[in-house]
Amino acid sequence: MKGMFKRALAGVAAAALAATGLALAAGSASAAPTESITIVNSQTGSTYSAYRFAEFGNYQATDTHINTVDVTTNTDVLVKVTDAVKAAGVTVEAPYTTNPAALVATFDDATLRKFADAFVFDGLHADGTVQGTDGQDVTIDGLEQGWYLVHDSQGKTMMVTSTIDGYQTMTINGLQETLGRIVAKSNTPTKPVKTADEVNQALGVGSTVHYTVKWDLPNVAGYDPATVTYILRDKPSKGLTVAKSDVKIYVADKNGTLASTTEGFGWLPADVKVTEITLDGSKFGGFTDSNATMVGDGQKTFTIDLSDWIKADANAKYAGATLYVRYGATINGDVQSNPTVTNEADVTQAPDEEFTGDTTTTVKIGKFEFTKYGVDADAAKLVGATFKVWAGTEAGADDAALKFTKSAVSAGADGQYVYDADNATAGASAEIKSGADGKVVVNGLPAGDYTVKETIPAPGYATQFMPTFTVTVKADGTWELKSADTFGLATGTTTDIRVKNVKLITQLPMTGAAGTALFTVLGLLIAGAGALVYMKSRNVKHALRG
């Protein structure tokens, strides 16, 4: 009889197992009980007890993924499985009379929930138990491979498979499930994981940070729909702008058409496919302006209300599946001198409860700065020198120079600037000046090379010895002098660049290219003087002969 019940669980077999938190898998029996079941998001006060009602055999797999399996009812619970099947409203007929678990593998979502709810555990000894710990993952070890009912002492009964011989996944109802893993039914959502594609880069004003928030969907089967609330909240820091139209939601789905090979979906794991979820615009909160954008301030949040979607019968199969929220946030001028922007996310069932900020992602903001100094009384700092900046390693045309606004950090005084990527901010200018402390600080620049050219010296300083030099903003947010000017006026190491102005040629540095330049100039002057003397001498001789 056992060979009759091979099930290809990617198809009709095990239809909608996930509706009750089920994650059906398969494998051959192990000589020793070494398999396990992990309960994700367990709850304090709950005891989770696992009862094996079926075992697997003759499973077929590809690499670490199981494709098909034979299902055999555990004879110790055959009567209880049969009774639960009947209580679910299903007639048990041949060939299932001696193997009702194989019949269970054909149930739809609703019938699976009825079966799990109807199963009576009285008189049975659990194969393993574990105590819940608030919001933590807990594991029942020492199990035989097979199909289990896991009873929560404070909740509903869930269906799940154990881990199996090192295999990792199995396809169920179009979903690729992880073996030996079930999300507990609870009123405490699982914590999201948030990442940013650009976390290892330094970004600037106008750059886009691409965020991904992912978490396991809860199992809400058996709960009163009126009590189910499930909301993602996200808190962008000051310096980030999020557009509602950029927020996309996806659920992991074996039959999905979107994968890492799809253009724009390189952020997905290679073995995951997803289907996009479309929500009514009213399910998005916090986007209050006319452009449906949110300008972060580190306090406000935007929300995505998934309550109606998650409790819809058609979506019950996604219990325990991974949900992804993907969006881009643009760095704006409010970043000022902040070295980073941050973004926090949590999931709540009470939208007005305190924001926990369970997951915080930090992205670096690029900048560079240098100290301007002169000679004599200005040897420590020099105020009022004017510069322009170009992207790249050469100074270009004036209309190609980058634009900046004065930073609020310096109360609008010279010295502190923020990159204006759109060249649209009132008061933006290509000219930046050294401040009262001699500093020139340029914030909000993405990683790359920037050429700085002094265009107007401080009053009283020579116009023929103004430096042009290149600075590199690095991916880690630091900066360094890439190439100095001919006169050697720009010097320094990482994050400590000093730029000198002189009044006289004799005040130029006497080493390197600058020294060579000075001696070249002196040589030319001497040569010129010699030529003048020679010409005068020839003129005198010519006059005497005449």
Secondary structure, DSSP 8 states (H G I E B T S, - for coil): -GGGGEEETTTTTTTTGGGGT---------SS--EEEEEET--TT-EEEEEEEEEEEEEEEETTEEEEEEEEE-GGGHHHHHHHHHHTT----TTGGG-HHHHHTT--HHHHHHHHHH---TT---SEEEE--TT--EEEEEE-SSEEEEEETTS-EEEEE--BTTB-EEEETTEEEETTEEE---SS----EEEETTTTSEE-TT-EEEEEEEEE----TTS-GGG---EEEEEE-TTEEEEGGG-EEEEE-TT-SEETTSTT-TTS-TT-EEEEE---GGGEES--STTSEEE--SS--EEEE-HHHHHSGGGGGGTT-EEEEEEEEEE-GGGTT-SEEEEEEEEESSTTS-----EEEEEEE-EEEEEEE-SGGGSS-----EEEEEESSS---GGGS--EEE-GGGTT-TTEEEE-TTS-STT-BS-EE--TTSEEEEES--SEEEEEEEEE--TTS-STT--EEEEEE-TTS-EEEEE--TT--EEEETTEEEEE--SSGGGS--SHHHHHHHHHHHHHHHHHHHHHHHHHHHHHHHHHH-
